[in-house]
């Protein structure tokens, strides 16, 4: 099973925002480190951008089963169907995430404490520091 950790944040909420995704296999081998700046946005938008980056990576790499971990209880519960998406601004991001999940096949979600999401958090800070320039760094195979 491939595991994707995602995170996002903004300095100000809304403020300069970025996302990060850290993807590993069962052996702990790092498959991808993704980061990007998204300009001015809220924390929740940035979190969704981190999730979307991870899901898109999975689609692009023909992953058929993905375990997703994040420290945003709101997003994890929304993706599990426990919470409704009430914010109209988040609905398009949620719908895009659902669409990508369907393309992958099997996607499970788990809420983890911040301490267990440090790599994705580090990458989201790289994204915030990039001032809106998207970046991606995938280690060689």
C-alpha positions as CSV (number, residue, x, y, z in Angstrom):
1,X,0.0,0.0,0.0
2,X,1.2,3.5,-0.8
3,X,0.7,6.1,1.9
4,X,0.3,9.8,1.2
5,X,0.6,12.4,4.0
6,X,-0.8,15.8,3.1
7,X,-0.8,19.3,4.7
8,X,-1.5,22.9,4.0
9,X,-1.3,26.2,5.7
10,X,-1.5,29.9,5.4
11,X,0.3,32.7,7.2
12,X,-2.6,34.8,8.3
13,X,-5.7,32.7,7.3
14,X,-6.2,34.0,4.7
15,X,-2.6,34.8,3.8
16,X,0.3,33.5,1.8
17,X,-0.5,29.8,1.5
18,X,1.1,26.6,0.5
19,X,0.7,22.8,0.5
20,X,2.8,19.7,0.9
21,X,2.4,16.0,0.2
22,X,4.8,13.3,1.3
23,X,4.3,9.9,-0.4
24,X,5.9,6.6,0.8
25,X,5.6,2.9,0.1
26,X,5.3,0.1,2.7
27,X,9.0,-0.1,3.1
28,X,9.2,3.6,4.0
29,X,10.8,4.5,0.6
30,X,10.0,8.1,-0.3
31,X,8.3,8.1,-3.6
32,X,7.5,11.8,-3.9
33,X,7.8,15.1,-2.1
34,X,5.4,17.7,-3.5
35,X,5.1,21.3,-2.5
36,X,3.6,24.4,-4.0
37,X,2.6,27.9,-3.2
38,X,-1.0,29.0,-4.0
39,X,-1.0,32.7,-3.3
40,X,-3.4,34.0,-0.8
41,X,-5.8,31.4,0.6
42,X,-7.2,30.0,3.8
43,X,-5.8,27.1,5.7
44,X,-8.6,24.8,4.6
45,X,-8.1,25.6,0.9
46,X,-4.3,24.9,1.4
47,X,-5.1,21.6,3.1
48,X,-7.3,20.6,0.1
49,X,-4.5,21.6,-2.3
50,X,-2.2,19.2,-0.4
51,X,-4.7,16.4,-0.6
52,X,-5.3,17.1,-4.3
53,X,-1.6,17.1,-5.1
54,X,-1.3,13.6,-3.4
55,X,-4.3,12.2,-5.2
56,X,-3.2,13.6,-8.6
57,X,0.3,12.0,-8.0
58,X,-1.4,8.7,-7.4
59,X,-3.5,9.0,-10.5
60,X,-0.5,9.9,-12.6
61,X,1.5,7.0,-11.2
62,X,-1.3,4.4,-11.7
63,X,-1.7,3.8,-8.0
64,X,-4.9,1.7,-7.4
65,X,-4.9,1.7,-3.6
66,X,-3.9,4.6,-1.5
67,X,-4.0,5.3,2.3
68,X,-4.2,9.1,3.0
69,X,-3.1,10.6,6.3
70,X,-3.6,14.2,7.3
71,X,-3.7,16.3,10.5
72,X,-6.8,18.2,9.3
73,X,-9.7,16.5,11.1
74,X,-12.1,18.6,9.0
75,X,-10.8,17.4,5.7
76,X,-10.4,13.8,6.7
77,X,-14.0,13.7,8.1
78,X,-15.3,15.4,5.0
79,X,-13.6,12.9,2.7
80,X,-14.9,10.0,4.9
81,X,-18.4,11.4,4.6
82,X,-18.8,12.1,8.3
83,X,-18.9,15.9,7.9
84,X,-20.8,17.8,5.2
85,X,-18.9,20.4,3.2
86,X,-20.7,23.5,4.2
87,X,-18.3,26.1,2.8
88,X,-19.2,26.9,-0.8
89,X,-15.6,27.8,-1.5
90,X,-14.4,24.3,-0.5
91,X,-17.1,22.4,-2.5
92,X,-15.2,22.5,-5.9
93,X,-12.0,21.2,-4.2
94,X,-14.0,18.5,-2.4
95,X,-15.6,17.4,-5.7
96,X,-12.3,17.3,-7.4
97,X,-10.9,15.2,-4.6
98,X,-13.8,12.7,-4.8
99,X,-13.3,12.5,-8.6
100,X,-9.6,11.7,-8.2
101,X,-10.4,9.1,-5.5
102,X,-12.8,7.4,-7.9
103,X,-10.1,7.3,-10.6
104,X,-7.7,5.7,-8.1
105,X,-10.1,3.0,-6.9
106,X,-9.4,2.3,-3.2
107,X,-8.7,5.3,-1.0
108,X,-8.8,5.3,2.7
109,X,-8.4,8.2,5.1
110,X,-6.9,8.6,8.5
111,X,-6.6,11.5,10.8
112,X,-3.1,11.7,12.4
113,X,-1.7,14.1,15.0
114,X,0.6,16.9,13.8
115,X,3.6,15.1,15.2
116,X,3.0,12.2,12.8
117,X,2.7,14.6,9.8
118,X,6.0,16.5,10.0
119,X,7.2,15.8,6.5
120,X,4.1,17.1,4.9
121,X,4.1,20.1,7.2
122,X,7.8,20.8,6.2
123,X,6.7,20.7,2.6
124,X,3.7,23.0,3.1
125,X,6.1,25.5,4.6
126,X,8.3,25.2,1.5
127,X,5.1,25.9,-0.5
128,X,4.3,29.0,1.6
129,X,7.9,30.2,1.1
130,X,7.7,29.8,-2.7
131,X,5.4,32.8,-3.1
132,X,3.0,31.1,-5.4
133,X,5.4,29.2,-7.6
134,X,4.4,25.5,-7.8
135,X,7.2,23.1,-7.3
136,X,7.6,19.3,-7.2
137,X,10.5,17.2,-6.2
138,X,10.2,13.5,-6.9
139,X,13.2,11.4,-5.9
140,X,14.8,9.3,-8.6
141,X,13.5,5.7,-8.8
